[in-house]
Amino acid sequence: MHFTVSWDIQAEPELEKRIHNLLLDTLKKHATFIAEPLSKYFVVKIDIEPKWHLILKMLKGVCTMYKGKINFVMSPPMTGGQYNGELRDWTKINETTK
């Protein structure tokens, strides 16, 4: 099972980096595998659906802490599927979606 998430952060460079790391740490803490095929676009493998709900809640919590500085979009959890496009290396995405 996996989902995608992407974010934009509008902040000065030092704060932007801090916020980005908080969001990324949230994913790392609860995911079994993460691929970042594009800048700030993640394909996140999870073992059970409740992890998706937990990650969503935690990402929203970071947004609340930094009100107006973060926009993010998160897909629903899904099983299987195939991503298409142009990348140099599909290894991490394929690992995440199997």
N, C-alpha and C positions, 0 to 999 in steps of 0.2 A: 504494500500500500504506500502511496506517496501523494504529495501535493506540490504545487508551485507557490512561490511567494516572491514578491519584488517590492522594493521600497525606494523612495526618494526622500532625501533629508535636506531641508533648507536651514543651514546653520553655518556659522563661521567654521573654517577647516578643523580646528581642534575639537570643537563641540560635535561637529559632524562625525569625526572619527570615533569619538566616545559613544555617541548614539549608535552608530553602525555596529560597533563592537558589542554593545548591549543586546541589540537585536540578534546579531549572529550568535552570541553566547546562548541566547534562548533556544535557537535552533539546535545548536550543538549539544545542549544539555538533554534534549528530549528526542532527538532524531537518531536513527541507527546508521544513516549515511546521508551526506549532503554533496550535491554537485552544484557548481556555480559556472554554468556554461557562458553566461554573459555577466557583465558588471551589475551587481546587485539584483540578479535574477537567479533564484535557487530552486532546484528540484530536490525535495526533501523526502527521504524514506522514513516511514514510521512503522512500528510493529502492530499497533492497534489504533482504531479510530479515536478513542478518548484522548490520545496524545495530540491529535489535531485540535480538539477543543481546548486543551490545556495551552498549547502553543498560541492559538488565537487569543485567548484570554491574556496571556503574558505579553504578547506583542501590543495588544491594546493598552495594557498597563504602562508599557514604555511610552506609548503615544500620549497617554494622559500626563505622564511626568514631564514630557517635552511638548506640551500643547501647541499645535499649529506648526510644528517643525517637521513632522513626519507624515508622509502619505504611504500607504501600503495596500497591495492587492494580494489576496490569498485565494487559491482555487479550493474547491471542495476536495476531500480525500478521494483518491481513485486507485483502482487496481488495474495493472496492465497498461495497455496503450503504447503508442509509438510516437516519439517526437520527430519532427521533420524540420529541415532547414539546412543551413550551411555552417558547419563547425569543423575545426581541424581534428578534434578528437571527441568521439561519441562514447568512449569507454565509461566515464563516470555517470553519464545519463543512463546508459544501458544497465549499469550496476544498480542504479537507484530504482529503476522501473521494473526490474524483474522480480 
